């Protein structure tokens, strides 16, 4: 596949940075659409192997259709990854919905070969009426009313945006494949801590004295980047792909961290002493495995995440 030119929106993000790295190492020319290419926060991308020759950072805003038309011109494929991880409806809704529509229109305009969109497991599993014994897979969709009731605006935005994207892709006859990752951990390439890494950081620094009675599905960032390349390069890939390695209770997560890093003040108690321990829902990642992805075990992922936090000086 090498010599192709692909565009990545939001190229400085956690997953996107790994995708840039992997695509460059495979010989792709990468156009990274970012808000301000001169910003020092993209320095890590410019230092990647192959970046000097084959990485262009281009100023673009997904809310500005004209800038999308400019950046996507001449690209064989597009990875639409730009998204704010926040539950502020003001910040998350417009970029998710209007931004995605702009990217799809620009892709259709230039006739790109394939668009890979990063959605989220947030568009899949938020459904209070789902039978708890049912295995969550690519056919499941989040319930919008439930997202509104529980103020999960990120899940709401991702669900609405993905739904609209499927309709639009069909109307514009666009070849689109969607990856739905869960909470992403793993080593950081960028200089700052992101929202999902902060999720375990609080346990290691001792700022969280207890853990919540909640479960969460996790996956390694390197696997998510690999998943994007697999769905792009496999002609038969179609539809949605759940990208998750394991679903754990916070107590299990903390126990794994304590086993790997006993020197940190990890919380031993659940904040909820009244209710029974929440059970993790079952999910299937068979479709993703079918493309040849073997998921990194969570123990290795956590070890590499913490090592990366130590190397960058966030943890001592």
Secondary structure, DSSP 8 states (H G I E B T S, - for coil): -TT-EEEEETTTSHHHHHHHHHHHHTT-EEEEEES-TT-GGGHHHHTSTTHHHHEEEEE--TT-HHHHHHHHTT-SEEEE--------HHHHHHIIIIIHHHHHHHHHHHT-SEEEEE--GGGTS--TTS-TTS-B-TT----HHHHHHTT-HHHHHHHHHHHHHHHHHHHTT--EEEEEE-EEES---SSS--HHHHHHHHHHTT--SEE-S-EEEEEEHHHHHHHHHHHHH-TT--EEEEE-SEEEEHHHHHHHHHHH-TTS----EES--SS-------B--HHHHTTT-----HHHHHHHHHHHHHHTTS--
